[in-house]
Amino acid sequence: MPAIGTQIVFQLTDNQLLGGVVISNVYHYLQVGGAFADQAVNVANAYDNQILVDIVPTQVTAMTHTSIVVEQLGSLTNYAEYDPTNNAGEYSTGQTMPTYVAARYDFLRETKETRQGYKRIAGVPEEGVNGNSLEVAYRTLCGDAADSMAAGLSTSFTHVPVILGKRYEVVDGERVLLPVSDWIYNLVSDVIVNIRPTSQVSRKAPFSV
């Protein structure tokens, strides 16, 4: 896949709070077309109403989405912190699984130039898990969220999900991160829900990402 170069790529961070643990999911979007960059706040609003709206039905009511932070990579000014309207989990029955238990969404890469992507979405209810698998009805809810993730965002522009590949060079024996314009991106061909729940150990800490 190409280097970012002069392409417009946004980084979006969905910050959440569950059981005193800070949880963040980070996404990247490539703007398709347009002679100028979309406003970061428009990207945040689109995520809130086009993707997050399908994520919160999979999360217990104890889950809170505290902020959506969007920045255009390489820009010092196109940045927004946004208070989501879809800011609370909607799955109202059953007990909450530990904060480190998550539903895994696999972001399938278009080429082999980067690793596959994935998102671990916390707030899984106990009744959403049956043995070592996600329960069928709950997996259907997650499937709706996966479809929205794969579709990307629509504002006055189109923003498609990508997997980012940072690039480094070795200087005096140490790796040095190259400028954003030298990073590469890989288009996401699809997003699928892994049948098995997963975990992220760092989310056991009082404050973790």
SULMO-V530928 format. One record per pair of residues at least 12 apart in sequence whose ideal C-beta (glycine too) atoms are under 10 Angstrom apart, sorted by sequence separation. I is the first residue (numbers start at 1). GAP is how many residues later the second one is. D is the distance in whole Angstrom. If there is no record, write none. Layout:
I/GAP/D
I/GAP/D
This chain:
13/12/7
14/12/8
31/12/9
68/12/8
69/12/5
70/12/7
105/12/9
106/12/5
107/12/7
149/12/6
166/12/8
167/12/9
12/13/9
13/13/5
14/13/7
52/13/7
67/13/10
68/13/8
69/13/7
105/13/6
106/13/9
125/13/7
128/13/8
167/13/9
169/13/9
12/14/7
13/14/8
29/14/7
67/14/6
68/14/4
104/14/6
105/14/5
124/14/8
128/14/8
166/14/9
167/14/10
168/14/9
11/15/7
12/15/5
67/15/7
68/15/8
104/15/7
105/15/8
167/15/5
168/15/10
11/16/8
12/16/7
27/16/10
52/16/8
67/16/6
68/16/5
102/16/10
103/16/9
104/16/6
105/16/6
164/16/9
166/16/9
167/16/5
10/17/9
11/17/6
12/17/7
29/17/9
48/17/9
66/17/8
67/17/7
102/17/8
103/17/7
104/17/8
166/17/5
167/17/7
10/18/7
11/18/8
29/18/9
65/18/9
66/18/8
68/18/10
102/18/4
103/18/5
124/18/9
165/18/6
166/18/9
9/19/6
10/19/5
65/19/5
68/19/9
101/19/9
102/19/6
103/19/8
164/19/6
165/19/4
9/20/7
10/20/8
27/20/8
48/20/6
64/20/10
65/20/9
67/20/9
100/20/9
102/20/5
103/20/9
164/20/8
165/20/7
8/21/9
9/21/5
10/21/7
47/21/6
65/21/7
66/21/7
101/21/7
102/21/8
103/21/6
121/21/8
163/21/9
164/21/6
165/21/7
8/22/7
9/22/7
65/22/5
100/22/8
101/22/9
102/22/6
162/22/9
163/22/7
164/22/8
7/23/6
8/23/4
44/23/9
45/23/9
47/23/8
64/23/6
65/23/7
99/23/6
101/23/5
162/23/4
163/23/4
7/24/7
8/24/9
27/24/8
44/24/4
46/24/10
63/24/9
64/24/6
65/24/8
98/24/9
99/24/8
101/24/10
121/24/7
161/24/10
162/24/6
163/24/8
7/25/9
8/25/10
43/25/9
44/25/8
45/25/9
63/25/7
64/25/8
97/25/8
99/25/10
101/25/9
103/25/8
121/25/10
160/25/10
161/25/10
162/25/6
163/25/6
4/26/9
8/26/7
44/26/5
62/26/9
63/26/4
96/26/9
97/26/8
98/26/9
103/26/9
119/26/9
161/26/8
162/26/6
10/27/8
41/27/9
43/27/5
61/27/6
62/27/7
63/27/9
96/27/7
97/27/5
101/27/10
119/27/9
160/27/7
161/27/4
8/28/8
9/28/10
10/28/8
12/28/9
40/28/10
42/28/9
43/28/9
56/28/9
60/28/10
61/28/5
63/28/9
96/28/8
97/28/7
101/28/8
121/28/10
160/28/7
161/28/10
8/29/5
11/29/10
40/29/9
41/29/7
43/29/9
57/29/10
59/29/8
60/29/5
61/29/7
62/29/10
96/29/6
97/29/6
161/29/10
8/30/7
10/30/7
14/30/10
25/30/9
40/30/4
56/30/5
59/30/3
60/30/9
61/30/7
94/30/10
95/30/7
96/30/7
97/30/10
104/30/9
119/30/7
161/30/7
12/31/6
13/31/10
39/31/9
40/31/6
53/31/9
55/31/8
56/31/8
58/31/8
59/31/7
60/31/5
61/31/5
94/31/4
95/31/4
97/31/8
103/31/6
10/32/10
11/32/10
12/32/7
38/32/10
40/32/6
52/32/6
53/32/9
54/32/9
56/32/7
57/32/8
58/32/8
59/32/6
60/32/8
61/32/9
91/32/7
93/32/7
94/32/5
95/32/8
97/32/7
10/33/5
14/33/7
39/33/9
52/33/9
53/33/5
56/33/5
57/33/5
58/33/6
60/33/9
62/33/10
63/33/8
89/33/10
90/33/10
91/33/9
92/33/9
93/33/10
94/33/4
10/34/9
12/34/10
14/34/9
38/34/8
48/34/7
52/34/5
55/34/9
56/34/5
57/34/6
60/34/8
62/34/5
89/34/5
91/34/5
93/34/7
94/34/7
12/35/6
37/35/5
40/35/9
43/35/9
45/35/9
47/35/8
48/35/9
49/35/9
51/35/9
52/35/8
55/35/10
56/35/8
60/35/8
61/35/9
88/35/10
93/35/10
94/35/10
103/35/8
44/36/5
48/36/5
49/36/7
60/36/5
63/36/9
89/36/9
91/36/9
103/36/8
152/36/8
10/37/10
14/37/9
37/37/10
40/37/9
41/37/9
43/37/8
44/37/8
45/37/7
47/37/8
48/37/6
49/37/7
53/37/10
59/37/9
60/37/8
62/37/10
91/37/7
105/37/7
14/38/7
37/38/7
40/38/5
41/38/9
42/38/9
44/38/4
48/38/6
103/38/9
104/38/9
105/38/10
150/38/7
12/39/9
16/39/10
39/39/7
40/39/6
41/39/4
43/39/9
44/39/9
45/39/9
47/39/9
48/39/9
103/39/5
107/39/9
149/39/8
150/39/8
23/40/8
25/40/10
37/40/10
38/40/8
39/40/10
40/40/4
41/40/9
42/40/10
44/40/8
45/40/9
105/40/7
106/40/9
150/40/5
151/40/9
14/41/8
18/41/8
19/41/10
27/41/10
29/41/9
31/41/9
37/41/6
39/41/7
40/41/9
41/41/6
105/41/5
149/41/10
150/41/4
18/42/8
23/42/10
24/42/10
40/42/8
103/42/8
107/42/8
108/42/9
149/42/4
150/42/9
16/43/8
19/43/7
23/43/10
24/43/10
26/43/9
27/43/9
103/43/9
107/43/8
147/43/9
148/43/9
149/43/10
18/44/6
19/44/9
22/44/8
59/44/9
94/44/10
105/44/6
117/44/8
146/44/8
147/44/7
149/44/10
17/45/9
18/45/5
24/45/9
28/45/8
58/45/6
105/45/9
117/45/8
118/45/9
146/45/4
147/45/10
17/46/8
18/46/7
117/46/4
145/46/9
146/46/6
147/46/10
16/47/6
17/47/5
91/47/8
116/47/7
117/47/9
146/47/5
16/48/7
17/48/8
55/48/10
114/48/9
115/48/7
143/48/9
145/48/8
146/48/10
15/49/9
16/49/5
17/49/5
114/49/5
143/49/8
144/49/10
15/50/7
16/50/7
17/50/10
55/50/10
91/50/8
113/50/9
114/50/8
115/50/8
142/50/10
143/50/6
14/51/6
15/51/5
16/51/9
90/51/10
114/51/4
142/51/4
14/52/9
15/52/5
110/52/9
111/52/10
113/52/7
114/52/10
141/52/9
142/52/9
14/53/8
15/53/7
109/53/9
110/53/9
140/53/9
142/53/10
13/54/8
14/54/6
15/54/7
107/54/7
109/54/6
139/54/6
13/55/7
14/55/8
107/55/9
108/55/9
138/55/10
139/55/10
12/56/7
13/56/4
14/56/10
107/56/6
109/56/10
139/56/7
12/57/7
13/57/8
11/58/8
12/58/5
13/58/9
63/58/10
65/58/10
11/59/7
12/59/8
63/59/7
64/59/10
134/59/7
136/59/10
138/59/10
10/60/6
11/60/5
63/60/4
134/60/8
10/61/7
11/61/8
62/61/7
63/61/10
133/61/10
134/61/6
9/62/10
10/62/6
11/62/6
59/62/7
60/62/9
61/62/9
133/62/5
134/62/7
135/62/10
9/63/7
10/63/7
58/63/7
59/63/7
60/63/5
62/63/10
132/63/9
133/63/6
134/63/6
8/64/6
9/64/5
55/64/9
58/64/10
59/64/3
60/64/8
61/64/9
132/64/6
133/64/8
8/65/8
9/65/8
10/65/9
58/65/7
59/65/8
60/65/5
131/65/10
132/65/8
7/66/9
8/66/9
15/66/9
55/66/6
58/66/8
59/66/8
60/66/9
7/67/10
8/67/9
56/67/8
58/67/9
129/67/9
130/67/10
6/68/9
10/68/8
11/68/10
12/68/10
13/68/10
16/68/10
55/68/9
60/68/9
129/68/5
4/69/7
10/69/10
15/69/9
59/69/10
117/69/8
128/69/8
4/70/8
8/70/9
10/70/10
12/70/9
14/70/8
58/70/8
114/70/7
116/70/9
16/71/9
18/71/8
113/71/6
114/71/8
115/71/9
117/71/7
113/72/9
114/72/4
116/72/9
119/72/8
121/72/10
16/73/9
111/73/10
113/73/6
118/73/9
124/73/6
112/74/9
117/74/9
118/74/10
120/74/10
124/74/10
110/75/10
111/75/6
23/76/7
58/76/10
110/76/6
111/76/8
118/76/8
19/77/7
21/77/9
22/77/10
23/77/9
25/77/9
109/77/5
110/77/4
120/77/9
121/77/10
122/77/10
18/78/8
21/78/4
108/78/10
109/78/8
110/78/7
111/78/9
120/78/6
122/78/8
18/79/10
19/79/8
20/79/8
21/79/8
23/79/9
28/79/10
107/79/9
108/79/10
109/79/7
110/79/5
120/79/8
18/80/9
19/80/5
25/80/9
27/80/9
58/80/7
108/80/7
109/80/7
110/80/10
118/80/9
120/80/5
18/81/5
57/81/10
58/81/9
107/81/5
108/81/5
109/81/10
122/81/7
17/82/10
58/82/10
59/82/10
106/82/10
107/82/9
108/82/5
16/83/10
58/83/5
107/83/8
108/83/7
120/83/8
57/84/5
58/84/5
106/84/9
107/84/6
108/84/7
57/85/9
58/85/10
106/85/7
107/85/9
55/86/9
58/86/8
59/86/10
105/86/6
106/86/5
54/87/8
55/87/9
57/87/8
58/87/6
105/87/7
106/87/8
54/88/9
57/88/8
58/88/10
104/88/10
105/88/6
106/88/6
28/89/9
54/89/10
55/89/9
56/89/9
104/89/7
105/89/7
27/90/9
54/90/5
55/90/5
103/90/7
104/90/4
53/91/10
54/91/4
55/91/10
73/91/8
103/91/8
104/91/9
27/92/7
53/92/9
54/92/9
102/92/10
104/92/7
26/93/8
52/93/9
54/93/8
55/93/8
103/93/9
104/93/7
105/93/10
25/94/5
51/94/7
54/94/4
55/94/8
103/94/6
104/94/4
25/95/7
53/95/8
54/95/8
102/95/7
103/95/8
104/95/9
25/96/7
51/96/10
52/96/9
101/96/6
102/96/5
104/96/10
23/97/9
25/97/9
51/97/5
54/97/10
101/97/8
102/97/7
23/98/9
50/98/6
51/98/6
100/98/9
101/98/6
102/98/6
23/99/5
50/99/10
51/99/10
100/99/5
101/99/9
23/100/8
51/100/8
97/100/8
99/100/10
100/100/5
21/101/8
47/101/10
50/101/8
51/101/9
98/101/8
99/101/9
100/101/6
102/101/8
47/102/10
50/102/8
51/102/7
97/102/9
100/102/8
101/102/9
19/103/9
50/103/6
100/103/4
18/104/6
19/104/10
49/104/9
50/104/7
99/104/5
100/104/5
14/105/9
16/105/9
18/105/6
47/105/10
49/105/10
50/105/9
74/105/8
75/105/9
98/105/8
99/105/7
100/105/9
16/106/7
46/106/9
47/106/6
74/106/4
98/106/8
99/106/10
14/107/9
16/107/8
46/107/4
73/107/5
74/107/7
1/108/9
45/108/9
46/108/6
72/108/10
73/108/9
100/108/9
1/109/7
44/109/10
46/109/5
50/109/10
74/109/9
99/109/9
1/110/6
43/110/6
45/110/8
46/110/10
51/110/10
73/110/8
1/111/10
2/111/10
42/111/9
46/111/9
1/112/5
43/112/7
47/112/9
73/112/10
1/113/7
42/113/4
46/113/7
41/114/10
42/114/7
43/114/9
38/115/9
42/115/8
39/116/8
43/116/6
38/117/6
39/117/10
42/117/9
38/118/7
39/118/10
38/119/5
32/120/9
37/120/9
38/120/10
34/121/10
36/121/9
38/121/7
27/122/8
30/122/9
31/122/9
34/122/8
29/123/6
34/123/5
29/124/6
31/124/9
33/124/7
34/124/9
27/125/10
32/125/7
33/125/7
27/126/9
31/126/5
32/126/4
31/127/7
32/127/7
29/128/10
30/128/9
31/128/6
32/128/6
29/129/9
30/129/7
31/129/8
29/130/4
30/130/5
28/131/10
29/131/7
30/131/8
27/132/10
28/132/10
29/132/6
30/132/5
28/133/7
29/133/7
27/134/7
28/134/5
30/134/10
27/135/9
28/135/7
58/135/10
28/136/5
27/137/10
26/138/9
12/141/9
10/143/9
12/147/9
8/149/9
10/149/7
12/149/10
9/150/9
8/151/9
10/152/10
9/153/7
11/153/8
7/155/10
9/155/7
28/155/10
30/155/6
29/156/10
30/156/10
28/157/7
30/157/8
4/158/9
28/158/10
30/158/10
29/159/10
4/160/8
28/160/9
1/161/8
4/161/10
27/161/10
1/162/9
3/162/9
4/163/10
1/164/8
3/164/8
11/169/10
9/171/8
7/174/9
9/174/8
3/175/9
4/175/9
5/175/10
6/175/7
3/176/10
4/176/6
5/176/5
9/176/6
3/177/9
4/177/6
5/177/8
23/177/8
3/178/7
4/178/7
5/178/10
7/178/7
3/179/6
4/179/5
5/179/10
23/179/9
24/179/10
3/180/7
4/180/7
23/180/6
3/181/5
4/181/6
21/181/9
22/181/9
2/182/7
3/182/8
21/182/6
1/183/5
2/183/7
21/183/8
22/183/9
26/183/9
1/184/6
2/184/10
19/184/9
21/184/7
22/184/9
23/184/10
24/184/9
25/184/9
1/185/5
18/185/9
21/185/7
22/185/5
23/185/7
24/185/5
1/186/7
20/186/6
21/186/7
22/186/6
23/186/7
19/187/10
20/187/8
21/187/6
22/187/7
21/188/10
17/190/10
15/194/9
13/196/9
